[in-house]
Amino acid sequence: MSPTLQNDRNAYALAVLRISVGLFFLIFGEYKVFGTQFTRGGGFQSWINKFLDGSVYPFMDPMLRHFVLPYATPIAFAVAYSELCIGLGLVLGILVRPASVGGLALMLAMLFSSDYPGAHAPLWQFFGASLSHSILALCFAAFLIGRADQVWSLRTWRVRAKKGRHGGF
């Protein structure tokens, strides 16, 4: 297989992954932004309290208790709009790197807030407990390292449209 064809296949594979992850974030962000249960109905606080009941990494406990819970409503809105913006950025292929930085930060915060298997758990359980967040964190890292907006993005559509208006130059 030629290097160009391999690069094209990789670009399309990364775009499929980018759009797929973006759709997840759009779905989760949409219900939080356009509904009230998560932001104003206690949904966010409920999740934080569940984390504090035993699945939070010890170093995150004070942060959740003394910062996140006292400011739960504005933080819930920040999370909701962040997820929606991350999803839009990834699906549309715009601001993919900033969206990926935000997504990576959110996944690491979620991992350390909710995936602690316990002080005496074997090493493999730390990885097993974190799968729902660590896999997405690795996706965001790939979007940061690669050119995830190389195909199927508004940027590439605009470049092609511009070339078409100027006779292909």
DSSP file (Angstrom, degrees, kcal/mol; ACC not computed):
  #  RESIDUE AA STRUCTURE BP1 BP2  ACC     N-H-->O    O-->H-N    N-H-->O    O-->H-N    TCO  KAPPA ALPHA  PHI   PSI    X-CA   Y-CA   Z-CA
    1    1 A M              0   0    0      0, 0.0     0, 0.0     0, 0.0     0, 0.0   0.000 360.0 360.0 360.0 134.4    0.0    0.0    0.0
    2    2 A S     >  -     0   0    0      1,-0.1     4,-2.5     4,-0.0     5,-0.2  -0.331 360.0-118.6 -70.4 152.4    1.4    3.4   -0.9
    3    3 A P  H  > S+     0   0    0      0, 0.0     4,-2.6     0, 0.0     5,-0.2   0.867 114.2  53.5 -59.2 -35.8    2.2    5.9    1.8
    4    4 A T  H  > S+     0   0    0      2,-0.2     4,-2.4     1,-0.2     5,-0.2   0.932 110.0  46.1 -65.6 -45.0   -0.4    8.4    0.4
    5    5 A L  H  > S+     0   0    0      2,-0.2     4,-2.4     1,-0.2    -1,-0.2   0.898 113.2  50.2 -64.4 -39.9   -3.2    5.8    0.4
    6    6 A Q  H  X S+     0   0    0     -4,-2.5     4,-2.4     2,-0.2    -2,-0.2   0.910 110.4  49.9 -63.5 -42.4   -2.2    4.7    4.0
    7    7 A N  H  X S+     0   0    0     -4,-2.6     4,-2.5     2,-0.2    -2,-0.2   0.900 110.5  50.5 -62.6 -40.6   -2.2    8.4    5.1
    8    8 A D  H  X S+     0   0    0     -4,-2.4     4,-2.4     2,-0.2    -2,-0.2   0.926 110.5  48.8 -62.5 -44.8   -5.6    8.8    3.6
    9    9 A R  H  X S+     0   0    0     -4,-2.4     4,-2.4     1,-0.2    -2,-0.2   0.905 112.0  49.0 -62.2 -41.0   -7.0    5.7    5.3
   10   10 A N  H  X S+     0   0    0     -4,-2.4     4,-2.7     2,-0.2    -1,-0.2   0.902 109.8  51.8 -64.5 -40.7   -5.6    6.9    8.6
   11   11 A A  H  X S+     0   0    0     -4,-2.5     4,-2.0     1,-0.2   140,-0.3   0.908 112.5  45.5 -62.8 -41.7   -7.1   10.4    8.2
   12   12 A Y  H  X S+     0   0    0     -4,-2.4     4,-2.4     2,-0.2    -2,-0.2   0.882 112.2  51.1 -69.3 -38.0  -10.5    8.8    7.5
   13   13 A A  H  X S+     0   0    0     -4,-2.4     4,-2.2     2,-0.2    -2,-0.2   0.922 111.6  47.2 -64.2 -43.2  -10.2    6.5   10.4
   14   14 A L  H  X S+     0   0    0     -4,-2.7     4,-2.8     1,-0.2    -2,-0.2   0.873 111.3  51.9 -65.7 -36.6   -9.3    9.3   12.7
   15   15 A A  H  X S+     0   0    0     -4,-2.0     4,-2.7     2,-0.2     5,-0.2   0.899 108.2  50.9 -66.5 -40.4  -12.2   11.4   11.3
   16   16 A V  H  X S+     0   0    0     -4,-2.4     4,-2.3     2,-0.2    -2,-0.2   0.932 113.6  45.1 -61.6 -44.8  -14.6    8.5   12.0
   17   17 A L  H  X S+     0   0    0     -4,-2.2     4,-2.7     2,-0.2     5,-0.3   0.925 113.0  51.0 -64.0 -44.6  -13.4    8.3   15.6
   18   18 A R  H  X S+     0   0    0     -4,-2.8     4,-2.3     1,-0.2    -2,-0.2   0.926 113.6  43.7 -59.0 -47.3  -13.5   12.0   16.0
   19   19 A I  H  X S+     0   0    0     -4,-2.7     4,-2.2     2,-0.2    -1,-0.2   0.884 113.2  52.0 -68.0 -38.8  -17.1   12.3   14.8
   20   20 A S  H  X S+     0   0    0     -4,-2.3     4,-1.7    -5,-0.2    -2,-0.2   0.939 112.5  44.0 -63.6 -47.4  -18.2    9.2   16.8
   21   21 A V  H  X S+     0   0    0     -4,-2.7     4,-2.1     1,-0.2    -1,-0.2   0.905 112.3  54.9 -63.2 -40.5  -16.8   10.6   20.0
   22   22 A G  H  X S+     0   0    0     -4,-2.3     4,-2.5    -5,-0.3    -2,-0.2   0.875 104.0  53.8 -60.3 -38.6  -18.3   14.0   19.1
   23   23 A L  H  X S+     0   0    0     -4,-2.2     4,-2.5     2,-0.2    -1,-0.2   0.902 106.6  52.2 -64.6 -40.3  -21.7   12.5   18.8
   24   24 A F  H  X S+     0   0    0     -4,-1.7     4,-2.5     1,-0.2     5,-0.2   0.941 112.2  45.7 -58.0 -46.8  -21.5   11.0   22.3
   25   25 A F  H  X S+     0   0    0     -4,-2.1     4,-2.7     1,-0.2     5,-0.3   0.860 110.6  53.3 -68.9 -34.3  -20.6   14.4   23.7
   26   26 A L  H  X S+     0   0    0     -4,-2.5     4,-2.6    61,-0.2    -1,-0.2   0.935 110.8  47.2 -61.9 -44.9  -23.4   16.1   21.7
   27   27 A I  H  X S+     0   0    0     -4,-2.5     4,-1.7     2,-0.2    -2,-0.2   0.941 117.4  41.1 -62.5 -48.7  -25.9   13.6   23.1
   28   28 A F  H  X S+     0   0    0     -4,-2.5     4,-1.1     1,-0.2    -1,-0.2   0.876 118.2  46.5 -71.1 -36.5  -24.7   14.0   26.7
   29   29 A G  H  X S+     0   0    0     -4,-2.7     4,-2.6    54,-0.3     5,-0.2   0.882 108.1  57.4 -70.3 -37.7  -24.3   17.7   26.4
   30   30 A E  H  X S+     0   0    0     -4,-2.6     4,-2.8    -5,-0.3     5,-0.3   0.930 106.6  46.0 -61.1 -48.6  -27.6   18.3   24.7
   31   31 A Y  H  X S+     0   0    0     -4,-1.7     4,-0.8     1,-0.2     7,-0.3   0.835 115.5  48.3 -67.4 -28.9  -29.7   16.7   27.5
   32   32 A K  H  < S+     0   0    0     -4,-1.1     7,-0.4    -5,-0.2    -2,-0.2   0.888 117.0  40.6 -76.2 -38.9  -27.8   18.6   30.1
   33   33 A V  H  < S+     0   0    0     -4,-2.6    -2,-0.2    47,-0.3    -3,-0.2   0.916 123.4  36.7 -74.7 -44.5  -28.0   22.0   28.4
   34   34 A F  H  < S+     0   0    0     -4,-2.8     2,-0.2    -5,-0.2    -1,-0.2   0.523 114.9  59.2 -93.2  -5.1  -31.6   21.8   27.2
   35   35 A G  S  < S-     0   0    0     -4,-0.8     4,-0.2    -5,-0.3     5,-0.1  -0.619  70.0-143.4-109.0 176.2  -33.0   20.0   30.2
   36   36 A T  S  >>S+     0   0    0     -2,-0.2     4,-2.3     3,-0.1     5,-2.0   0.556  78.3  85.8-116.3 -12.3  -33.0   21.1   33.8
   37   37 A Q  T  45S+     0   0    0      3,-0.2     6,-2.6     1,-0.2     7,-0.3   0.905  96.3  39.6 -61.0 -43.9  -32.4   17.8   35.8
   38   38 A F  T  45S+     0   0    0     -7,-0.3     6,-2.0     5,-0.2     7,-0.3   0.930 127.5  30.0 -72.0 -45.3  -28.6   17.9   35.6
   39   39 A T  T  45S+     0   0    0     -7,-0.4    38,-0.2    -4,-0.2    -2,-0.2   0.894 139.8  10.2 -86.7 -42.4  -28.0   21.6   36.0
   40   40 A R  T  <5S+     0   0    0     -4,-2.3    -3,-0.2     1,-0.1    -2,-0.1   0.559 117.6  66.5-115.2 -13.1  -30.9   22.8   38.3
   41   41 A G  S   <S-     0   0    0     -5,-2.0    -4,-0.2    -4,-0.1    -3,-0.1   0.298 111.3-100.2 -98.4  11.0  -32.6   19.6   39.4
   42   42 A G  S  > S+     0   0    0     -6,-0.2     4,-2.4    -4,-0.2    -4,-0.2   0.490  85.2 125.1  89.5   2.1  -29.8   18.2   41.6
   43   43 A G  H  > S+     0   0    0     -6,-2.6     4,-1.9    -7,-0.2    -5,-0.2   0.924  75.7  46.2 -61.5 -45.7  -28.4   15.7   39.0
   44   44 A F  H  > S+     0   0    0     -6,-2.0     4,-2.3    -7,-0.3    -1,-0.2   0.942 113.9  48.0 -62.6 -48.0  -24.9   17.0   39.1
   45   45 A Q  H  > S+     0   0    0     -7,-0.3     4,-2.6     1,-0.2    -1,-0.2   0.873 108.1  56.5 -60.7 -37.4  -24.8   17.2   42.9
   46   46 A S  H  X S+     0   0    0     -4,-2.4     4,-2.0     2,-0.2    -1,-0.2   0.914 107.9  47.4 -60.4 -43.6  -26.2   13.6   43.0
   47   47 A W  H  X S+     0   0    0     -4,-1.9     4,-2.4     2,-0.2    -2,-0.2   0.929 111.2  50.5 -64.2 -44.8  -23.4   12.4   40.9
   48   48 A I  H  X S+     0   0    0     -4,-2.3     4,-2.3     1,-0.2    -2,-0.2   0.917 110.4  49.8 -61.1 -42.4  -20.8   14.2   43.0
   49   49 A N  H  X S+     0   0    0     -4,-2.6     4,-0.8     2,-0.2    -1,-0.2   0.869 108.9  52.5 -65.3 -36.0  -22.3   12.7   46.2
   50   50 A K  H >< S+     0   0    0     -4,-2.0     3,-0.7     2,-0.2     5,-0.5   0.918 109.4  49.7 -62.8 -42.5  -22.2    9.2   44.6
   51   51 A F  H >X>S+     0   0    0     -4,-2.4     4,-1.7     1,-0.2     3,-1.4   0.915 107.8  53.6 -61.6 -42.0  -18.5    9.7   43.8
   52   52 A L  H 3<5S+     0   0    0     -4,-2.3    -1,-0.2     1,-0.3    -2,-0.2   0.672  92.6  74.9 -68.5 -16.1  -17.8   10.8   47.4
   53   53 A D  T <<5S-     0   0    0     -4,-0.8    -1,-0.3    -3,-0.7    -2,-0.2   0.330 131.1 -53.5 -80.3   9.3  -19.4    7.6   48.7
   54   54 A G  T <45S+     0   0    0     -3,-1.4    -2,-0.2     3,-0.0    -3,-0.1   0.438 118.3  82.4 144.1  -5.4  -16.4    5.6   47.7
   55   55 A S  T  <5 +     0   0    0     -4,-1.7    61,-2.7    -5,-0.5     2,-0.3   0.356  65.7 103.5-110.5   9.1  -15.2    5.9   44.1
   56   56 A V  S   <S-     0   0    0     -5,-1.1    57,-0.2    58,-0.2    58,-0.1  -0.701  77.4-113.3 -91.4 139.4  -13.2    9.1   44.3
   57   57 A Y    >>  -     0   0    0     55,-2.6     3,-1.9    -2,-0.3     4,-1.0  -0.485  33.6-117.2 -63.2 140.1   -9.4    9.1   44.4
   58   58 A P  G >4 S+     0   0    0      0, 0.0     3,-0.5     0, 0.0    -1,-0.1   0.829 112.6  55.7 -54.0 -37.2   -8.4   10.4   47.9
   59   59 A F  G 34 S+     0   0    0      1,-0.2     4,-0.4     2,-0.1    -2,-0.0   0.714 107.4  50.9 -71.6 -17.1   -6.6   13.5   46.5
   60   60 A M  G <> S+     0   0    0     -3,-1.9     4,-2.5    52,-0.3     5,-0.2   0.664  87.8  84.4 -89.5 -18.2   -9.8   14.6   44.7
   61   61 A D  H <X S+     0   0    0     -4,-1.0     4,-2.7    -3,-0.5     5,-0.3   0.913  90.6  46.1 -53.7 -51.2  -12.1   14.3   47.8
   62   62 A P  H  > S+     0   0    0      0, 0.0     4,-2.9     0, 0.0     5,-0.3   0.888 111.7  53.0 -61.8 -36.3  -11.3   17.7   49.2
   63   63 A M  H  >>S+     0   0    0     -4,-0.4     5,-2.4     2,-0.2     4,-1.6   0.927 112.8  43.4 -62.6 -45.1  -11.7   19.3   45.8
   64   64 A L  I  <>S+     0   0    0     -4,-2.5     5,-2.6     3,-0.2    -1,-0.2   0.921 120.4  41.3 -67.5 -42.8  -15.1   17.8   45.3
   65   65 A R  I  <5S+     0   0    0     -4,-2.7    -2,-0.2    -5,-0.2    -1,-0.2   0.912 125.6  30.7 -70.6 -43.6  -16.3   18.5   48.9
   66   66 A H  I  <5S+     0   0    0     -4,-2.9    -3,-0.2    -5,-0.3    -2,-0.2   0.542 134.9  16.8-102.9  -8.2  -14.9   22.0   49.3
   67   67 A F  I  X5S+     0   0    0     -4,-1.6     4,-1.2    -5,-0.3    -3,-0.2   0.644 123.2  43.7-124.6 -52.9  -15.0   23.5   45.8
   68   68 A V  I  4<S+     0   0    0     -5,-2.4     3,-0.4     1,-0.2     7,-0.2   0.956 115.3  45.4 -67.3 -51.5  -17.3   21.5   43.5
   69   69 A L  T >4<S+     0   0    0     -5,-2.6     3,-1.5     1,-0.2     4,-0.2   0.910 111.2  51.6 -62.8 -43.1  -20.3   21.0   45.8
   70   70 A P  T 34 S+     0   0    0      0, 0.0    -1,-0.2     0, 0.0    -2,-0.2   0.817 122.6  33.1 -63.2 -26.3  -20.4   24.6   47.1
   71   71 A Y  T 3X S+     0   0    0     -4,-1.2     4,-2.1    -3,-0.4     5,-0.2  -0.126  82.5 133.7-115.6  35.0  -20.4   25.8   43.5
   72   72 A A  H <>  +     0   0    0     -3,-1.5     4,-2.8     1,-0.2     5,-0.2   0.859  64.9  52.7 -60.0 -42.9  -22.3   22.9   42.0
   73   73 A T  H  > S+     0   0    0      2,-0.2     4,-2.2    -4,-0.2    -1,-0.2   0.959 113.1  41.1 -65.9 -51.1  -24.8   24.8   39.9
   74   74 A P  H  > S+     0   0    0      0, 0.0     4,-2.2     0, 0.0    -1,-0.2   0.893 117.2  49.9 -63.8 -34.7  -22.3   27.0   38.0
   75   75 A I  H  X S+     0   0    0     -4,-2.1     4,-2.7    -7,-0.2    -2,-0.2   0.893 107.8  53.8 -68.4 -37.6  -20.0   24.0   37.6
   76   76 A A  H  X S+     0   0    0     -4,-2.8     4,-2.6    -5,-0.2    -1,-0.2   0.915 110.1  47.3 -61.1 -42.6  -22.9   21.9   36.3
   77   77 A F  H  X S+     0   0    0     -4,-2.2     4,-2.7     2,-0.2     5,-0.3   0.904 111.1  51.5 -64.5 -40.4  -23.6   24.5   33.7
   78   78 A A  H  X S+     0   0    0     -4,-2.2     4,-2.1     2,-0.2    -2,-0.2   0.914 112.3  46.1 -62.0 -42.9  -19.9   24.7   32.8
   79   79 A V  H  X S+     0   0    0     -4,-2.7     4,-2.7     2,-0.2     5,-0.2   0.934 113.4  49.5 -63.9 -46.2  -19.8   20.9   32.4
   80   80 A A  H  X S+     0   0    0     -4,-2.6     4,-2.0     1,-0.2   -47,-0.3   0.948 115.8  40.7 -60.5 -51.4  -23.0   20.8   30.3
   81   81 A Y  H  X S+     0   0    0     -4,-2.7     4,-2.6     1,-0.2    -1,-0.2   0.840 113.5  55.5 -69.1 -32.5  -21.9   23.6   27.9
   82   82 A S  H  X S+     0   0    0     -4,-2.1     4,-2.9    -5,-0.3     5,-0.2   0.936 108.2  47.7 -63.4 -46.0  -18.4   22.2   27.7
   83   83 A E  H  X S+     0   0    0     -4,-2.7     4,-2.4     2,-0.2   -54,-0.3   0.914 113.2  48.4 -61.8 -42.1  -19.7   18.8   26.7
   84   84 A L  H  X S+     0   0    0     -4,-2.0     4,-2.5   -55,-0.2    -2,-0.2   0.926 113.9  46.0 -64.3 -44.4  -22.0   20.3   24.1
   85   85 A C  H  X S+     0   0    0     -4,-2.6     4,-2.8     2,-0.2    -2,-0.2   0.891 111.5  51.6 -66.5 -39.7  -19.1   22.5   22.7
   86   86 A I  H  X S+     0   0    0     -4,-2.9     4,-2.4     2,-0.2     5,-0.2   0.940 111.8  48.0 -60.1 -46.7  -16.7   19.6   22.7
   87   87 A G  H  X S+     0   0    0     -4,-2.4     4,-2.7   -62,-0.2     5,-0.3   0.925 112.7  47.1 -60.6 -46.7  -19.3   17.5   20.7
   88   88 A L  H  X S+     0   0    0     -4,-2.5     4,-2.6     1,-0.2     6,-0.3   0.927 112.4  50.4 -61.5 -45.4  -19.9   20.3   18.2
   89   89 A G  H  X>S+     0   0    0     -4,-2.8     5,-1.6     1,-0.2     4,-1.2   0.910 114.9  42.8 -59.9 -43.1  -16.2   20.9   17.7
   90   90 A L  H  <5S+     0   0    0     -4,-2.4    -2,-0.2    -5,-0.2    -1,-0.2   0.922 115.9  46.6 -72.0 -43.7  -15.5   17.3   17.1
   91   91 A V  H  <5S+     0   0    0     -4,-2.7    -2,-0.2    -5,-0.2    -1,-0.2   0.928 121.0  37.7 -64.6 -44.3  -18.5   16.6   14.8
   92   92 A L  H  <5S-     0   0    0     -4,-2.6    62,-2.6    -5,-0.3    63,-0.3   0.647 106.3-126.0 -83.0 -14.6  -18.0   19.7   12.7
   93   93 A G  T  <5 +     0   0    0     -4,-1.2    62,-0.5    -5,-0.3     2,-0.4   0.826  64.4 132.8  73.9  31.0  -14.2   19.4   12.8
   94   94 A I  S   <S-     0   0    0     -5,-1.6    -1,-0.3    -6,-0.3    -2,-0.1  -0.935  73.2  -2.2-116.9 141.1  -13.7   22.9   14.1
   95   95 A L  S  > S+     0   0    0     -2,-0.4     4,-2.5    -3,-0.1     5,-0.2   0.887  79.7 162.0  49.8  43.3  -11.4   23.9   17.0
   96   96 A V  H  >  +     0   0    0     -3,-0.2     4,-2.3     1,-0.2     5,-0.2   0.887  66.7  50.5 -63.2 -41.8  -10.6   20.2   17.3
   97   97 A R  H  > S+     0   0    0      2,-0.2     4,-2.3     1,-0.2    -1,-0.2   0.954 112.5  44.4 -66.9 -48.6   -7.5   20.7   19.3
   98   98 A P  H  > S+     0   0    0      0, 0.0     4,-2.4     0, 0.0    -2,-0.2   0.916 114.7  50.7 -60.3 -39.2   -9.0   23.1   21.9
   99   99 A A  H  X S+     0   0    0     -4,-2.5     4,-2.6     1,-0.2    -2,-0.2   0.883 110.4  50.3 -62.5 -36.8  -12.0   20.7   22.1
  100  100 A S  H  X S+     0   0    0     -4,-2.3     4,-2.7     2,-0.2    -1,-0.2   0.861 107.5  52.2 -71.7 -35.7   -9.7   17.8   22.7
  101  101 A V  H  X S+     0   0    0     -4,-2.3     4,-2.4     2,-0.2    -2,-0.2   0.943 113.6  45.2 -62.2 -46.7   -7.8   19.7   25.4
  102  102 A G  H  X S+     0   0    0     -4,-2.4     4,-2.5     2,-0.2    -2,-0.2   0.910 114.0  48.7 -62.7 -42.9  -11.1   20.3   27.1
  103  103 A G  H  X S+     0   0    0     -4,-2.6     4,-2.6     2,-0.2    -2,-0.2   0.901 111.3  49.4 -64.2 -41.6  -12.3   16.7   26.6
  104  104 A L  H  X S+     0   0    0     -4,-2.7     4,-2.3     2,-0.2    -2,-0.2   0.923 112.2  48.2 -63.3 -44.5   -9.0   15.3   28.0
  105  105 A A  H  X S+     0   0    0     -4,-2.4     4,-2.4     1,-0.2    -2,-0.2   0.914 112.7  48.8 -62.2 -42.7   -9.2   17.5   31.0
  106  106 A L  H  X S+     0   0    0     -4,-2.5     4,-2.6     1,-0.2    -2,-0.2   0.916 111.4  49.0 -64.1 -43.0  -12.9   16.5   31.6
  107  107 A M  H  X S+     0   0    0     -4,-2.6     4,-2.8     2,-0.2    -1,-0.2   0.884 111.8  48.8 -66.4 -37.6  -12.1   12.8   31.2
  108  108 A L  H  X S+     0   0    0     -4,-2.3     4,-2.5     2,-0.2    -1,-0.2   0.910 111.7  49.4 -67.8 -40.3   -9.2   13.0   33.7
  109  109 A A  H  X S+     0   0    0     -4,-2.4     4,-1.2    -5,-0.2    -2,-0.2   0.919 114.2  45.9 -62.2 -42.3  -11.3   14.9   36.2
  110  110 A M  H  X S+     0   0    0     -4,-2.6     4,-1.8     2,-0.2     5,-0.2   0.912 111.4  52.3 -66.2 -42.8  -14.0   12.3   35.8
  111  111 A L  H  X S+     0   0    0     -4,-2.8     4,-2.0     1,-0.2     3,-0.3   0.943 114.0  41.7 -58.8 -49.2  -11.5    9.4   36.1
  112  112 A F  H  < S+     0   0    0     -4,-2.5   -55,-2.6     1,-0.2   -52,-0.3   0.680 117.3  49.3 -76.2 -16.2  -10.0   10.7   39.3
  113  113 A S  H  < S+     0   0    0     -4,-1.2    -1,-0.2   -57,-0.2    -2,-0.2   0.699 128.8  13.4 -90.0 -21.3  -13.5   11.6   40.7
  114  114 A S  H  < S+     0   0    0     -4,-1.8   -58,-0.2    -3,-0.3    -2,-0.2   0.465 109.3  67.9-138.5  -0.2  -15.2    8.4   40.0
  115  115 A D     <  +     0   0    0     -4,-2.0   -59,-0.2    -5,-0.2    14,-0.1   0.113  54.5 134.0-118.4  23.8  -13.0    5.4   39.1
  116  116 A Y        -     0   0    0    -61,-2.7     3,-0.1     1,-0.2    10,-0.1  -0.631  34.2-167.7 -77.7 119.0  -11.0    4.7   42.3
  117  117 A P        -     0   0    0      0, 0.0    -1,-0.2     0, 0.0     2,-0.1   0.586  53.3 -83.1 -84.1  -8.3  -11.0    0.9   42.9
  118  118 A G    >   -     0   0    0      1,-0.1     3,-1.3     3,-0.1     7,-0.0  -0.308  38.7 -84.1 120.4 155.2   -9.6    1.2   46.4
  119  119 A A  T 3  S+     0   0    0      1,-0.3    -1,-0.1    -2,-0.1    -3,-0.0   0.800 124.5  41.2 -63.2 -32.3   -6.3    1.5   48.2
  120  120 A H  T 3  S+     0   0    0     -3,-0.1    -1,-0.3     2,-0.0    -2,-0.1   0.211  84.2 125.0-105.7  15.8   -5.5   -2.2   48.2
  121  121 A A    <   -     0   0    0     -3,-1.3    -3,-0.1     1,-0.1     5,-0.1  -0.469  67.6-106.7 -73.4 144.9   -6.7   -3.0   44.7
  122  122 A P    >>  -     0   0    0      0, 0.0     3,-1.4     0, 0.0     4,-0.8  -0.328  36.0-103.3 -66.2 157.7   -4.2   -4.7   42.3
  123  123 A L  H >> S+     0   0    0      1,-0.3     4,-1.1     2,-0.2     3,-1.1   0.845 118.2  60.1 -52.3 -42.4   -2.8   -2.5   39.6
  124  124 A W  H 3> S+     0   0    0      1,-0.3     4,-2.5     2,-0.2    -1,-0.3   0.807  97.5  60.5 -62.0 -28.5   -4.9   -4.0   36.8
  125  125 A Q  H <> S+     0   0    0     -3,-1.4     4,-2.7     1,-0.2    -1,-0.3   0.801  97.0  59.2 -70.7 -27.2   -8.1   -3.0   38.7
  126  126 A F  H <X S+     0   0    0     -3,-1.1     4,-0.9    -4,-0.8    -1,-0.2   0.913 111.3  41.6 -63.5 -40.8   -7.1    0.7   38.4
  127  127 A F  H  < S+     0   0    0     -4,-1.1     4,-0.4     2,-0.2     3,-0.3   0.909 115.3  49.9 -72.1 -41.7   -7.1    0.3   34.7
  128  128 A G  H >< S+     0   0    0     -4,-2.5     3,-1.0     1,-0.2     4,-0.2   0.901 109.6  50.8 -63.2 -41.5  -10.3   -1.8   34.6
  129  129 A A  H 3< S+     0   0    0     -4,-2.7     3,-0.3     1,-0.2    -1,-0.2   0.763 111.3  49.9 -67.3 -24.5  -12.2    0.7   36.8
  130  130 A S  T >X S+     0   0    0     -4,-0.9     4,-3.8    -3,-0.3     3,-1.5   0.390  74.7 108.8 -96.9   4.1  -11.1    3.6   34.5
  131  131 A L  H <> S+     0   0    0     -3,-1.0     4,-1.7    -4,-0.4     5,-0.4   0.857  74.5  55.5 -52.9 -42.8  -12.1    2.1   31.2
  132  132 A S  H 34 S+     0   0    0     -3,-0.3     4,-0.3    -4,-0.2    -1,-0.3   0.785 123.6  25.8 -65.2 -24.7  -15.1    4.4   30.6
  133  133 A H  H <> S+     0   0    0     -3,-1.5     4,-2.2     2,-0.1    -2,-0.2   0.774 117.4  56.1-106.1 -35.4  -13.0    7.5   31.0
  134  134 A S  H  X S+     0   0    0     -4,-3.8     4,-2.3     2,-0.2    -3,-0.2   0.870 105.0  53.5 -69.9 -34.6   -9.4    6.4   30.1
  135  135 A I  H  X S+     0   0    0     -4,-1.7     4,-1.8    -5,-0.4    -1,-0.2   0.937 112.0  44.8 -64.5 -45.1  -10.5    5.2   26.6
  136  136 A L  H  > S+     0   0    0     -5,-0.4     4,-2.4    -4,-0.3    -2,-0.2   0.882 110.4  55.4 -65.8 -36.5  -12.1    8.6   25.8
  137  137 A A  H  X S+     0   0    0     -4,-2.2     4,-2.2     1,-0.2    -2,-0.2   0.907 107.6  49.5 -60.6 -41.0   -9.0   10.3   27.3
  138  138 A L  H  X S+     0   0    0     -4,-2.3     4,-2.2     2,-0.2    -1,-0.2   0.865 108.0  53.9 -66.2 -35.6   -6.8    8.3   24.9
  139  139 A C  H  X S+     0   0    0     -4,-1.8     4,-2.2     2,-0.2    -2,-0.2   0.940 109.3  47.8 -61.3 -46.7   -9.1    9.3   22.0
  140  140 A F  H  X S+     0   0    0     -4,-2.4     4,-1.8     1,-0.2    -2,-0.2   0.887 109.8  52.8 -62.7 -38.4   -8.7   13.0   22.9
  141  141 A A  H  X S+     0   0    0     -4,-2.2     4,-2.3     1,-0.2    -1,-0.2   0.909 108.6  50.4 -62.2 -41.3   -4.9   12.5   23.1
  142  142 A A  H  X S+     0   0    0     -4,-2.2     4,-3.1     1,-0.2    -2,-0.2   0.889 108.3  52.2 -63.3 -39.1   -5.0   11.0   19.6
  143  143 A F  H  <>S+     0   0    0     -4,-2.2     5,-0.7     1,-0.2    -1,-0.2   0.842 111.4  48.2 -66.2 -31.9   -7.0   14.0   18.3
  144  144 A L  H  <5S+     0   0    0     -4,-1.8    -2,-0.2    -5,-0.2    -1,-0.2   0.886 117.3  40.4 -72.5 -39.5   -4.3   16.3   19.8
  145  145 A I  H  <5S+     0   0    0     -4,-2.3    -2,-0.2    -5,-0.1    -3,-0.2   0.908 116.9  49.3 -76.3 -43.7   -1.4   14.4   18.3
  146  146 A G  T  <5S-     0   0    0     -4,-3.1     2,-0.9    -5,-0.2     3,-0.1  -0.139  94.2 -99.8 -88.5-176.0   -2.9   13.7   14.9
  147  147 A R  T > 5 +     0   0    0      1,-0.2     3,-1.8     2,-0.0     4,-0.2  -0.676  47.8 166.9-102.3  74.1   -4.6   15.8   12.3
  148  148 A A  T 3 <S+     0   0    0     -2,-0.9     3,-0.3    -5,-0.7    -1,-0.2   0.650  73.1  54.5 -68.4 -14.9   -8.1   14.8   13.3
  149  149 A D  T 3  S+     0   0    0      1,-0.2     7,-0.4    -6,-0.2    -1,-0.3   0.206  75.5 104.4-101.5  15.6   -9.6   17.7   11.2
  150  150 A Q  S <  S+     0   0    0     -3,-1.8     2,-0.3  -139,-0.1    -1,-0.2   0.837  88.1  20.6 -68.2 -34.1   -7.8   16.7    8.0
  151  151 A V  S    S+     0   0    0   -140,-0.3     3,-0.1    -3,-0.3     4,-0.1  -0.925 119.7  21.9-132.4 159.9  -11.0   15.2    6.4
  152  152 A W  S    S+     0   0    0     -2,-0.3     2,-0.3     1,-0.2    -1,-0.2   0.910  92.3 120.3  52.3  50.9  -14.7   15.6    7.0
  153  153 A S  S  > S-     0   0    0     -3,-0.2     4,-2.1    -4,-0.1   -60,-0.3  -0.942  76.3-116.2-137.4 159.7  -14.4   19.0    8.7
  154  154 A L  H  > S+     0   0    0    -62,-2.6     4,-2.8    -2,-0.3     5,-0.2   0.857 114.8  59.4 -62.1 -34.8  -15.7   22.5    8.0
  155  155 A R  H  > S+     0   0    0    -62,-0.5     4,-2.1   -63,-0.3    -1,-0.2   0.944 108.7  41.5 -60.8 -48.6  -12.1   23.6    7.6
  156  156 A T  H  > S+     0   0    0     -7,-0.4     4,-2.3     2,-0.2    -1,-0.2   0.860 113.8  53.7 -69.4 -33.5  -11.5   21.2    4.7
  157  157 A W  H  X S+     0   0    0     -4,-2.1     4,-2.5     2,-0.2    -2,-0.2   0.921 109.9  47.8 -64.3 -42.5  -14.9   22.0    3.2
  158  158 A R  H  X S+     0   0    0     -4,-2.8     4,-2.4     2,-0.2    -2,-0.2   0.893 110.8  51.1 -65.1 -39.9  -14.1   25.7    3.3
  159  159 A V  H  X S+     0   0    0     -4,-2.1     4,-2.3     2,-0.2    -1,-0.2   0.928 113.0  45.5 -63.3 -44.6  -10.7   25.1    1.6
  160  160 A R  H  X S+     0   0    0     -4,-2.3     4,-2.1     2,-0.2    -2,-0.2   0.900 113.0  50.0 -65.8 -40.1  -12.3   23.1   -1.1
  161  161 A A  H  X S+     0   0    0     -4,-2.5     4,-1.6     2,-0.2    -2,-0.2   0.891 111.0  49.9 -65.0 -39.3  -15.1   25.6   -1.6
  162  162 A K  H  X S+     0   0    0     -4,-2.4     4,-1.3     2,-0.2    -2,-0.2   0.902 109.9  50.0 -66.3 -42.1  -12.5   28.4   -1.8
  163  163 A K  H  <>S+     0   0    0     -4,-2.3     5,-3.9     1,-0.2     6,-0.4   0.887 108.1  54.6 -63.4 -38.2  -10.4   26.5   -4.4
  164  164 A G  H ><5S+     0   0    0     -4,-2.1     3,-0.9     1,-0.2    -1,-0.2   0.854 106.9  50.3 -64.7 -35.3  -13.6   25.9   -6.5
  165  165 A R  H 3<5S+     0   0    0     -4,-1.6    -1,-0.2     1,-0.2    -2,-0.2   0.767 112.0  48.2 -72.4 -26.2  -14.4   29.7   -6.6
  166  166 A H  T ><5S-     0   0    0     -4,-1.3     3,-1.0    -3,-0.2    -1,-0.2   0.047 123.5 -97.1-106.6  26.1  -10.9   30.5   -7.7
  167  167 A G  T < 5S-     0   0    0     -3,-0.9    -3,-0.2     1,-0.2    -2,-0.1   0.745  76.7 -58.8  69.9  24.3  -10.6   28.0  -10.5
  168  168 A G  T 3 <       0   0    0     -5,-3.9    -1,-0.2    -6,-0.2    -4,-0.2   0.496 360.0 360.0  86.8   2.8   -8.7   25.4   -8.4
  169  169 A F    <         0   0    0     -3,-1.0    -2,-0.1    -6,-0.4    -6,-0.1   0.450 360.0 360.0 -88.1 360.0   -5.8   27.7   -7.6
